[in-house]
Amino acid sequence: MDAFDLQRMLLGEEPPLFFLEILARTLIIYLYMLVLLRWLGSRTIGQLSTVEFLLVIALGSAVGDVMFYPDVPLLHALLVVTIVVLINKALDLLMARSKRAQRVIDGTPEEAIRQGVICSTFADSTALSTSELFQQLRQNGIEHLGQVEHAYVETDGTLTIFKSVAIGRQGLPIVPPWEIEHPVEITPDAAPEEALVCMQCGTIQAQPVPLTCPNCGHDRWTRPVSDRTSIAPARHQSS
């Protein structure tokens, strides 16, 4: 076999008529999967559960080769696709009938923020990193953590936010993004008359401010901001 053989690289070693076979294989697989997925029911990408996400990966792996490899029989691929879809359907029925199975397979929502403070259990989890959490908050018009009464990471990875109705409430600033402008770190002894906010979890501590946060144990502090002192104008977007 010659290296850099353009004919082999572009056309392969199959006869030209094989292009029509690729077209037929692709149409058969596509239409068959369309029927199966319509039977399962469709959701948007952002609403996919863990099981459905695995279904997408498995189907992509099962149908990819059969579309253009002549030595992979169509019936083998259709059988694999059918089995994967039936397993998915069986798991859906199991989760519908058993709450315990649903928790094991699909997971449970996780509380991320409570009354403007990042929950300590969430800080230790791998659901979202702090930067990802702040990004999703900004996308919903949040400028500081004090504007959030509750926030939950749903089982599909989306963030549900309930905004605080309190006026002038203070919190940890997240606007602008810290990658652009990092909040100024302040040591408790440098601001003896001010309340400070923990840069790790958003806990606001009045004087005397301890060296470490009583909620998360970190030792970085900055000045909290309120709606009146926020760095950027409020944006109104749906949660």
JOPE-V71588 format. One record per residue. RES is the residue in one letter. PHI is phi as a letter, one per 40 degrees, with the letter a starting at -180 (none if undefined). PSI is psi in whole degrees, -180 to 180 (999 if undefined). BURIAL is I if it has 9 or more other C-alpha atoms within 8 Angstrom, else O. Layout:
RES:PHI:PSI:BURIAL ; RES:PHI:PSI:BURIAL
//
This chain:
M:none:127:O ; D:c:136:O ; A:c:147:O ; F:f:38:O ; D:c:107:O ; L:c:-38:O ; Q:c:-42:O ; R:c:-39:O ; M:c:-40:O ; L:c:-41:O ; L:b:-18:O ; G:g:-167:O ; E:b:7:O ; E:c:157:O ; P:c:157:O ; P:d:-30:O ; L:c:-18:O ; F:c:-23:O ; F:c:-37:O ; L:c:-35:O ; E:c:-39:O ; I:d:-43:I ; L:c:-46:O ; A:c:-44:O ; R:d:-45:I ; T:c:-44:I ; L:c:-44:O ; I:c:-49:O ; I:c:-44:I ; Y:c:-48:O ; L:c:-38:O ; Y:c:-44:I ; M:c:-36:I ; L:c:-43:O ; V:c:-45:O ; L:c:-42:I ; L:c:-34:I ; R:c:-34:O ; W:c:-38:O ; L:c:-33:O ; G:g:142:O ; S:b:150:O ; R:b:164:O ; T:c:163:O ; I:d:-39:O ; G:c:-12:O ; Q:b:5:O ; L:c:133:I ; S:c:176:I ; T:c:-44:I ; V:c:-42:I ; E:c:-33:I ; F:c:-42:I ; L:c:-35:O ; L:c:-44:I ; V:c:-44:O ; I:c:-45:O ; A:c:-41:I ; L:c:-40:I ; G:c:-39:O ; S:c:-34:O ; A:c:-35:I ; V:c:-10:I ; G:c:-50:O ; D:c:-38:I ; V:c:-20:I ; M:c:-28:I ; F:b:2:O ; Y:c:116:O ; P:c:-22:O ; D:c:4:O ; V:b:112:I ; P:c:145:O ; L:c:-41:O ; L:c:-34:O ; H:c:-45:O ; A:c:-41:I ; L:c:-36:I ; L:c:-44:O ; V:c:-46:I ; V:c:-44:I ; T:c:-45:I ; I:c:-43:O ; V:c:-43:I ; V:c:-41:I ; L:c:-39:O ; I:c:-43:O ; N:c:-44:I ; K:c:-40:I ; A:c:-40:O ; L:c:-38:I ; D:c:-44:O ; L:c:-39:O ; L:c:-43:I ; M:c:-31:I ; A:c:-28:O ; R:c:-18:O ; S:b:115:O ; K:c:-34:O ; R:c:-44:O ; A:c:-38:I ; Q:c:-42:I ; R:c:-40:I ; V:c:-44:O ; I:c:-46:I ; D:c:-11:I ; G:g:-177:O ; T:b:154:O ; P:c:156:O ; E:b:132:I ; E:c:125:I ; A:b:-42:I ; I:b:137:I ; R:b:117:I ; Q:f:48:I ; G:g:6:I ; V:b:134:I ; I:c:128:I ; C:c:141:I ; S:c:-34:I ; T:c:-35:O ; F:c:-37:I ; A:c:-28:I ; D:c:-4:O ; S:c:178:O ; T:b:17:O ; A:c:-51:O ; L:a:145:O ; S:c:165:O ; T:c:-42:O ; S:c:-37:O ; E:c:-39:O ; L:c:-48:I ; F:c:-38:I ; Q:c:-47:I ; Q:c:-34:I ; L:c:-44:I ; R:c:-36:I ; Q:c:-18:O ; N:b:18:I ; G:g:15:I ; I:c:130:I ; E:b:-28:I ; H:a:159:I ; L:c:-22:I ; G:c:-18:I ; Q:c:-4:I ; V:b:123:I ; E:c:-49:I ; H:a:148:I ; A:a:137:I ; Y:b:137:I ; V:c:115:I ; E:c:171:I ; T:c:-22:I ; D:c:6:I ; G:g:-7:O ; T:c:159:O ; L:b:121:I ; T:c:127:I ; I:b:132:I ; F:b:116:I ; K:c:150:O ; S:c:143:I ; V:c:-5:O ; A:c:141:O ; I:c:135:O ; G:g:15:O ; R:c:139:I ; Q:c:160:I ; G:a:176:I ; L:c:125:I ; P:c:138:I ; I:b:6:I ; V:b:129:I ; P:c:168:I ; P:d:142:I ; W:c:-25:I ; E:c:-23:O ; I:c:-49:O ; E:a:106:O ; H:c:135:O ; P:d:148:O ; V:c:123:O ; E:c:136:O ; I:b:131:I ; T:c:147:I ; P:d:-36:I ; D:c:-14:O ; A:c:-15:O ; A:b:70:O ; P:c:-17:O ; E:b:-1:O ; E:b:148:O ; A:c:144:I ; L:b:160:I ; V:b:136:I ; C:c:131:I ; M:c:-5:I ; Q:c:-44:O ; C:b:-15:I ; G:g:11:I ; T:c:128:I ; I:c:128:I ; Q:b:121:I ; A:c:164:O ; Q:c:141:O ; P:c:129:O ; V:c:125:I ; P:c:166:O ; L:c:-33:O ; T:b:151:O ; C:c:130:I ; P:c:-15:O ; N:c:-44:O ; C:b:-12:O ; G:g:2:O ; H:c:163:O ; D:b:25:O ; R:b:129:I ; W:b:155:I ; T:a:177:I ; R:c:134:I ; P:c:159:I ; V:b:160:I ; S:b:179:I ; D:c:-32:I ; R:c:-25:O ; T:b:13:O ; S:c:151:I ; I:c:-33:O ; A:b:154:O ; P:c:149:O ; A:c:143:O ; R:b:140:O ; H:b:104:O ; Q:b:156:O ; S:c:142:O ; S:c:999:O
//
